[in-house]
């Protein structure tokens, strides 16, 4: 555990050993530990029930991680080798890794200035300059992506859309033509330790993803090369126990979020991501300011408060992706919103066991640091700061 004087960034809240015992007993009786066992089937059925609507019967394939969900869905779509996949540069590395491992090419876009999400409007603008075989919008920090708009995009262009909703289970809907990948990593709002799922309305696609998650076997014959990405019965046991706990966890998070949100909104030097609906909350709490996020991170650390610069630097500044193409609003390599977010956003402590005193301490510490920065005229000049990370100019 952490010292009482320190406020950690994230603290997973998973089922206790006693809560897992009924499910572990089922494993003992069945003597099946993997390969689509009874608990995996039960877990998937519960997820289908949670994600389906009267208009949309959703199919769910559980896998070993959110990254595996992305990789296998892309593989199942059978896209042309070397094709360009549009995705935001403001995302986690797994988004681009999943594309690269399927022999495709990431094409980095900018994001909306308010929601920090790649929108259909951005995708349409990109099509003027680049052919695209797939779009991967990201539900940034758990902010839901509009499946209605992306369904319309797919019907209009014929280009498939796969939403990277790693942190958005409970917020993100499933489209009639839009596929969604979730992560169940321990730090996610619905965490089971490690795991993930692909949700789709396309029953045939779900069948292909399941085969690919089991090496590609079909009746004992490998028709297409897959991998071993099956969810174990033990992970499914945690998932089923966590589903039982979820209403209480969500209620706790909602109460804490209301307190935290009001405190942050009363700090005029901070702004927050928009796009969440009623009852929806971010997976991680990220604020934006006009001052250097790195300076704030260091100042909070001195006060015993852990923070993190999520998605910073953006992917096109990482050596592994620095040569990937970018397409900004004007068709060039400039991503102005992404660059600004990369310097001015900061993730704050946010977990279910957080106390009101801890929330207040975090915001008060931020206010003090911001007041010091303002008095010393330490505003962030983006053009100057950007020179410290010289990106490729490849358009």
DOTOR-408566 format. One record per residue (C-alpha): x, y, z; residue in three letters. Coordinates in nm, 2 decimals, padded with zeros to 4 digits. Last residue first. Layout:
BEGIN
REC        x        y        z   fivex
REC        X        Y        Z     Ala
...
This chain:
BEGIN
REC        x        y        z   fivex
REC    00.33    01.43   -04.48     Unk
REC    00.68    01.35   -04.35     Unk
REC    00.80    01.65   -04.14     Unk
REC    00.95    01.42   -03.88     Unk
REC    00.91    01.55   -03.53     Unk
REC    01.15    01.78   -03.34     Unk
REC    01.06    01.76   -02.98     Unk
REC    01.22    02.05   -02.80     Unk
REC    01.11    02.28   -03.09     Unk
REC    00.75    02.23   -02.99     Unk
REC    00.82    02.43   -02.67     Unk
REC    00.88    02.75   -02.85     Unk
REC    00.58    02.73   -03.08     Unk
REC    00.36    02.62   -02.78     Unk
REC    00.44    02.92   -02.56     Unk
REC    00.33    02.79   -02.22     Unk
REC    00.27    03.06   -01.97     Unk
REC    00.53    03.12   -01.69     Unk
REC    00.43    03.48   -01.63     Unk
REC    00.59    03.45   -01.28     Unk
REC    00.26    03.53   -01.11     Unk
REC    00.08    03.30   -01.34     Unk
REC    00.31    03.00   -01.27     Unk
REC    00.28    03.06   -00.90     Unk
REC   -00.10    03.07   -00.92     Unk
REC   -00.09    02.75   -01.13     Unk
REC    00.11    02.57   -00.87     Unk
REC   -00.12    02.68   -00.59     Unk
REC   -00.43    02.59   -00.79     Unk
REC   -00.28    02.24   -00.86     Unk
REC   -00.21    02.18   -00.49     Unk
REC   -00.57    02.29   -00.41     Unk
REC   -00.70    02.05   -00.67     Unk
REC   -00.50    01.75   -00.54     Unk
REC   -00.57    01.83   -00.18     Unk
REC   -00.95    01.86   -00.24     Unk
REC   -00.96    01.52   -00.41     Unk
REC   -00.76    01.36   -00.13     Unk
REC   -00.98    01.51    00.14     Unk
REC   -01.29    01.39   -00.05     Unk
REC   -01.14    01.04   -00.04     Unk
REC   -01.02    00.82   -00.32     Unk
REC   -01.12    00.45   -00.29     Unk
REC   -01.27    00.44   -00.64     Unk
REC   -00.97    00.58   -00.82     Unk
REC   -00.87    00.91   -00.98     Unk
REC   -00.53    01.08   -00.92     Unk
REC   -00.47    01.34   -01.20     Unk
REC   -00.37    01.30   -01.56     Unk
REC   -00.21    01.61   -01.72     Unk
REC   -00.28    01.78   -02.05     Unk
REC   -00.08    02.09   -02.17     Unk
REC    00.21    01.98   -02.38     Unk
REC    00.07    01.69   -02.58     Unk
REC   -00.27    01.85   -02.59     Unk
REC   -00.12    02.15   -02.78     Unk
REC    00.05    01.92   -03.03     Unk
REC   -00.26    01.72   -03.08     Unk
REC   -00.47    02.03   -03.15     Unk
REC   -00.21    02.16   -03.40     Unk
REC   -00.15    01.84   -03.60     Unk
REC    00.08    01.97   -03.88     Unk
REC    00.19    01.71   -04.15     Unk
REC    00.00    01.88   -04.43     Unk
REC   -00.35    01.81   -04.56     Unk
REC   -00.49    02.13   -04.42     Unk
REC   -00.66    01.97   -04.12     Unk
REC   -00.36    01.75   -04.05     Unk
REC   -00.24    01.43   -04.23     Unk
REC    00.05    01.25   -04.08     Unk
REC    00.27    00.98   -04.22     Unk
REC    00.47    00.74   -04.00     Unk
REC    00.84    00.81   -03.98     Unk
REC    00.83    00.90   -03.61     Unk
REC    00.65    00.59   -03.52     Unk
REC    00.91    00.37   -03.33     Unk
REC    01.11    00.68   -03.23     Unk
REC    00.80    00.83   -03.05     Unk
REC    00.71    01.18   -03.15     Unk
REC    00.44    01.07   -03.39     Unk
REC    00.27    00.88   -03.11     Unk
REC    00.18    01.19   -02.90     Unk
REC    00.42    01.27   -02.62     Unk
REC    00.23    01.23   -02.41     Unk
REC   -00.06    00.99   -02.44     Unk
REC   -00.13    01.03   -02.06     Unk
REC    00.10    01.27   -01.89     Unk
REC    00.09    01.12   -01.54     Unk
REC    00.02    01.23   -01.18     Unk
REC    00.13    01.12   -00.84     Unk
REC    00.07    01.36   -00.55     Unk
REC    00.33    01.38   -00.27     Unk
REC    00.36    01.76   -00.28     Unk
REC    00.70    01.74   -00.46     Unk
REC    00.52    01.52   -00.71     Unk
REC    00.26    01.78   -00.77     Unk
REC    00.53    02.03   -00.87     Unk
REC    00.69    01.79   -01.11     Unk
REC    00.36    01.71   -01.28     Unk
REC    00.28    02.08   -01.30     Unk
REC    00.61    02.15   -01.47     Unk
REC    00.55    01.87   -01.71     Unk
REC    00.20    02.00   -01.79     Unk
REC    00.34    02.33   -01.89     Unk
REC    00.08    02.60   -01.85     Unk
REC   -00.23    02.69   -02.05     Unk
REC   -00.42    02.41   -01.88     Unk
REC   -00.59    02.08   -01.97     Unk
REC   -00.72    01.82   -01.73     Unk
REC   -00.72    01.44   -01.75     Unk
REC   -00.91    01.22   -01.51     Unk
REC   -00.88    00.86   -01.61     Unk
REC   -01.16    00.62   -01.71     Unk
REC   -01.38    00.92   -01.77     Unk
REC   -01.74    00.92   -01.64     Unk
REC   -02.08    00.87   -01.79     Unk
REC   -02.40    00.91   -01.59     Unk
REC   -02.54    01.16   -01.84     Unk
REC   -02.33    01.18   -02.15     Unk
REC   -01.96    01.25   -02.18     Unk
REC   -01.84    01.46   -02.48     Unk
REC   -01.62    01.72   -02.31     Unk
REC   -01.26    01.71   -02.19     Unk
REC   -01.18    01.94   -01.90     Unk
REC   -01.05    02.28   -01.85     Unk
REC   -00.81    02.43   -01.58     Unk
REC   -00.70    02.79   -01.51     Unk
REC   -01.06    02.87   -01.40     Unk
REC   -01.05    02.63   -01.10     Unk
REC   -01.41    02.59   -00.99     Unk
REC   -01.45    02.33   -01.27     Unk
REC   -01.19    02.12   -01.10     Unk
REC   -01.37    02.11   -00.77     Unk
REC   -01.71    02.04   -00.92     Unk
REC   -01.57    01.75   -01.13     Unk
REC   -01.40    01.60   -00.83     Unk
REC   -01.72    01.59   -00.62     Unk
REC   -01.94    01.46   -00.90     Unk
REC   -01.67    01.21   -00.99     Unk
REC   -01.66    01.07   -00.64     Unk
REC   -02.03    01.01   -00.64     Unk
REC   -02.03    00.86   -00.98     Unk
REC   -01.73    00.63   -00.89     Unk
REC   -01.91    00.50   -00.59     Unk
REC   -02.23    00.43   -00.79     Unk
REC   -02.02    00.26   -01.06     Unk
REC   -01.84    00.04   -00.81     Unk
REC   -02.17   -00.06   -00.65     Unk
REC   -02.33   -00.15   -00.99     Unk
REC   -02.01   -00.33   -01.10     Unk
REC   -01.97   -00.57   -00.81     Unk
REC   -02.16   -00.85   -00.98     Unk
REC   -01.99   -00.78   -01.31     Unk
REC   -01.66   -00.80   -01.12     Unk
REC   -01.73   -01.15   -01.00     Unk
REC   -01.81   -01.26   -01.36     Unk
REC   -01.49   -01.09   -01.49     Unk
REC   -01.27   -01.25   -01.22     Unk
REC   -01.41   -01.59   -01.31     Unk
REC   -01.35   -01.51   -01.68     Unk
REC   -00.98   -01.45   -01.60     Unk
REC   -00.96   -01.78   -01.43     Unk
REC   -01.14   -01.96   -01.72     Unk
REC   -00.87   -01.83   -01.95     Unk
REC   -00.92   -01.58   -02.23     Unk
REC   -00.79   -01.70   -02.56     Unk
REC   -00.53   -01.50   -02.75     Unk
REC   -00.32   -01.78   -02.90     Unk
REC   -00.24   -01.66   -03.25     Unk
REC   -00.39   -01.67   -03.60     Unk
REC   -00.27   -01.78   -03.95     Unk
REC   -00.57   -01.85   -04.17     Unk
REC   -00.72   -02.19   -04.27     Unk
REC   -00.55   -02.38   -03.99     Unk
REC   -00.72   -02.72   -03.99     Unk
REC   -00.85   -02.90   -03.68     Unk
REC   -01.22   -02.82   -03.75     Unk
REC   -01.12   -02.46   -03.80     Unk
REC   -00.80   -02.36   -03.63     Unk
REC   -00.67   -02.00   -03.68     Unk
REC   -00.43   -02.01   -03.38     Unk
REC   -00.72   -02.01   -03.13     Unk
REC   -00.78   -01.63   -03.13     Unk
REC   -00.80   -01.64   -03.51     Unk
REC   -01.10   -01.88   -03.48     Unk
REC   -01.28   -01.65   -03.24     Unk
REC   -01.21   -01.35   -03.47     Unk
REC   -01.36   -01.54   -03.77     Unk
REC   -01.67   -01.62   -03.57     Unk
REC   -01.71   -01.26   -03.46     Unk
REC   -01.67   -01.14   -03.82     Unk
REC   -01.95   -01.38   -03.92     Unk
REC   -02.18   -01.24   -03.65     Unk
REC   -02.13   -00.88   -03.75     Unk
REC   -02.30   -00.67   -03.48     Unk
REC   -01.96   -00.64   -03.31     Unk
REC   -01.79   -00.64   -02.97     Unk
REC   -01.43   -00.74   -02.93     Unk
REC   -01.32   -00.82   -02.58     Unk
REC   -01.03   -00.77   -02.35     Unk
REC   -00.82   -00.93   -02.08     Unk
REC   -00.58   -00.86   -01.79     Unk
REC   -00.65   -00.80   -01.42     Unk
REC   -01.03   -00.81   -01.44     Unk
REC   -01.08   -00.44   -01.47     Unk
REC   -01.40   -00.25   -01.56     Unk
REC   -01.30    00.11   -01.50     Unk
REC   -00.96    00.02   -01.65     Unk
REC   -00.65   -00.01   -01.42     Unk
REC   -00.66   -00.39   -01.40     Unk
REC   -00.68   -00.43   -01.78     Unk
REC   -01.02   -00.52   -01.91     Unk
REC   -00.97   -00.36   -02.26     Unk
REC   -01.24   -00.31   -02.51     Unk
REC   -01.25   -00.32   -02.89     Unk
REC   -01.55   -00.19   -03.08     Unk
REC   -01.68   -00.27   -03.43     Unk
REC   -01.89   -00.03   -03.64     Unk
REC   -02.16   -00.14   -03.88     Unk
REC   -02.47   -00.16   -03.64     Unk
REC   -02.27    00.03   -03.39     Unk
REC   -02.17   -00.07   -03.04     Unk
REC   -02.21    00.18   -02.76     Unk
REC   -01.92    00.31   -02.55     Unk
REC   -01.97    00.44   -02.19     Unk
REC   -01.99    00.12   -01.99     Unk
REC   -01.66   -00.01   -02.13     Unk
REC   -01.47    00.30   -02.24     Unk
REC   -01.10    00.25   -02.14     Unk
REC   -01.00    00.03   -02.44     Unk
REC   -01.26    00.18   -02.67     Unk
REC   -01.04    00.15   -02.98     Unk
REC   -01.33    00.19   -03.23     Unk
REC   -01.30   -00.02   -03.55     Unk
REC   -01.45    00.15   -03.86     Unk
REC   -01.48   -00.02   -04.20     Unk
REC   -01.45    00.19   -04.52     Unk
REC   -01.74    00.15   -04.76     Unk
REC   -01.76    00.53   -04.80     Unk
REC   -02.12    00.62   -04.73     Unk
REC   -02.23    00.31   -04.53     Unk
REC   -01.90    00.33   -04.33     Unk
REC   -01.95    00.70   -04.26     Unk
REC   -02.31    00.65   -04.16     Unk
REC   -02.20    00.39   -03.91     Unk
REC   -01.94    00.63   -03.79     Unk
REC   -02.20    00.90   -03.72     Unk
REC   -02.43    00.66   -03.53     Unk
REC   -02.14    00.50   -03.35     Unk
REC   -02.06    00.84   -03.19     Unk
REC   -01.74    00.78   -02.98     Unk
REC   -01.76    00.77   -02.61     Unk
REC   -01.51    00.94   -02.38     Unk
REC   -01.32    00.67   -02.20     Unk
REC   -00.98    00.84   -02.18     Unk
REC   -01.00    00.90   -02.56     Unk
REC   -01.26    00.67   -02.72     Unk
REC   -01.02    00.62   -03.01     Unk
REC   -01.12    00.63   -03.37     Unk
REC   -00.97    00.35   -03.58     Unk
REC   -01.04    00.41   -03.95     Unk
REC   -00.97    00.14   -04.21     Unk
REC   -00.87    00.11   -04.58     Unk
REC   -00.77    00.48   -04.63     Unk
REC   -00.67    00.66   -04.95     Unk
REC   -00.50    00.99   -04.87     Unk
REC   -00.54    01.36   -04.95     Unk
REC   -00.91    01.43   -04.99     Unk
REC   -00.98    01.12   -04.77     Unk
REC   -00.83    01.32   -04.48     Unk
REC   -01.11    01.57   -04.48     Unk
REC   -01.37    01.29   -04.46     Unk
REC   -01.18    01.14   -04.17     Unk
REC   -01.17    01.47   -03.98     Unk
REC   -01.54    01.51   -04.03     Unk
REC   -01.59    01.15   -03.92     Unk
REC   -01.43    01.25   -03.58     Unk
REC   -01.10    01.16   -03.42     Unk
REC   -01.15    01.23   -03.05     Unk
REC   -01.00    01.50   -02.81     Unk
REC   -01.36    01.59   -02.72     Unk
REC   -01.32    01.96   -02.72     Unk
REC   -01.04    02.03   -02.98     Unk
REC   -01.14    01.75   -03.21     Unk
REC   -00.84    01.53   -03.30     Unk
REC   -00.55    01.54   -03.55     Unk
REC   -00.46    01.25   -03.77     Unk
REC   -00.19    00.99   -03.79     Unk
REC   -00.17    00.74   -04.08     Unk
REC   -00.06    00.40   -03.95     Unk
REC    00.05    00.15   -04.22     Unk
REC   -00.08   -00.21   -04.25     Unk
REC    00.11   -00.54   -04.23     Unk
REC   -00.11   -00.67   -03.95     Unk
REC    00.15   -00.61   -03.68     Unk
REC    00.17   -00.25   -03.78     Unk
REC   -00.20   -00.19   -03.72     Unk
REC   -00.20   -00.35   -03.38     Unk
REC    00.11   -00.15   -03.29     Unk
REC   -00.06    00.17   -03.39     Unk
REC   -00.35    00.13   -03.14     Unk
REC   -00.13   -00.03   -02.88     Unk
REC    00.09    00.28   -02.86     Unk
REC   -00.18    00.48   -02.67     Unk
REC   -00.35    00.77   -02.84     Unk
REC   -00.31    01.13   -02.95     Unk
REC   -00.17    01.05   -03.30     Unk
REC   -00.53    00.98   -03.40     Unk
REC   -00.60    00.69   -03.63     Unk
REC   -00.63    00.64   -04.01     Unk
REC   -00.52    00.31   -04.14     Unk
REC   -00.33    00.31   -04.47     Unk
REC   -00.31   -00.01   -04.67     Unk
REC    00.03   -00.19   -04.69     Unk
REC   -00.13   -00.53   -04.71     Unk
REC   -00.49   -00.51   -04.83     Unk
REC   -00.74   -00.56   -04.54     Unk
REC   -00.86   -00.90   -04.43     Unk
REC   -01.12   -00.77   -04.18     Unk
REC   -01.03   -01.07   -03.96     Unk
REC   -00.68   -00.94   -03.91     Unk
REC   -00.80   -00.60   -03.80     Unk
REC   -01.04   -00.77   -03.56     Unk
REC   -00.76   -00.99   -03.43     Unk
REC   -00.51   -00.70   -03.37     Unk
REC   -00.76   -00.48   -03.20     Unk
REC   -00.90   -00.75   -02.96     Unk
REC   -00.54   -00.86   -02.90     Unk
REC   -00.45   -00.51   -02.78     Unk
REC   -00.75   -00.51   -02.55     Unk
REC   -00.61   -00.83   -02.39     Unk
REC   -00.64   -01.20   -02.36     Unk
REC   -00.96   -01.23   -02.57     Unk
REC   -01.33   -01.23   -02.52     Unk
REC   -01.55   -01.25   -02.83     Unk
REC   -01.88   -01.06   -02.80     Unk
REC   -02.18   -01.05   -03.05     Unk
REC   -02.42   -00.77   -03.02     Unk
REC   -02.79   -00.78   -03.12     Unk
REC   -02.88   -00.43   -03.22     Unk
REC   -03.22   -00.26   -03.23     Unk
REC   -03.35   -00.39   -02.89     Unk
REC   -03.01   -00.32   -02.75     Unk
REC   -02.70   -00.53   -02.69     Unk
REC   -02.40   -00.43   -02.47     Unk
REC   -02.50   -00.57   -02.13     Unk
REC   -02.66   -00.89   -02.27     Unk
REC   -02.36   -00.95   -02.49     Unk
REC   -02.13   -00.90   -02.19     Unk
REC   -02.34   -01.15   -01.98     Unk
REC   -02.32   -01.41   -02.26     Unk
REC   -01.94   -01.35   -02.29     Unk
REC   -01.90   -01.42   -01.92     Unk
REC   -02.11   -01.73   -01.93     Unk
REC   -01.91   -01.86   -02.23     Unk
REC   -01.58   -01.78   -02.06     Unk
REC   -01.71   -01.95   -01.75     Unk
REC   -01.81   -02.27   -01.94     Unk
REC   -01.47   -02.31   -02.12     Unk
REC   -01.36   -02.14   -02.44     Unk
REC   -01.02   -02.32   -02.47     Unk
REC   -00.91   -02.26   -02.10     Unk
REC   -00.92   -02.41   -01.76     Unk
REC   -01.16   -02.70   -01.78     Unk
REC   -01.18   -02.93   -01.48     Unk
REC   -01.56   -02.85   -01.46     Unk
REC   -01.58   -02.90   -01.08     Unk
REC   -01.26   -02.71   -01.00     Unk
REC   -01.36   -02.43   -01.24     Unk
REC   -01.70   -02.40   -01.07     Unk
REC   -01.53   -02.38   -00.73     Unk
REC   -01.32   -02.09   -00.87     Unk
REC   -01.65   -01.91   -00.95     Unk
REC   -01.79   -01.95   -00.60     Unk
REC   -01.45   -01.85   -00.45     Unk
REC   -01.39   -01.53   -00.64     Unk
REC   -01.57   -01.31   -00.38     Unk
REC   -01.36   -01.45   -00.10     Unk
REC   -01.04   -01.37   -00.28     Unk
REC   -01.14   -01.00   -00.31     Unk
REC   -01.27   -00.87   -00.64     Unk
REC   -01.07   -00.60   -00.82     Unk
REC   -01.04   -00.23   -00.74     Unk
REC   -00.72   -00.10   -00.91     Unk
REC   -00.55    00.20   -00.75     Unk
REC   -00.45    00.48   -00.99     Unk
REC   -00.25    00.80   -00.95     Unk
REC   -00.14    00.76   -00.59     Unk
REC   -00.18    01.03   -00.32     Unk
REC    00.11    01.01   -00.07     Unk
REC    00.09    01.11    00.29     Unk
REC   -00.10    00.80    00.39     Unk
REC    00.19    00.59    00.26     Unk
REC    00.10    00.36   -00.04     Unk
REC    00.00    00.00    00.00     Unk
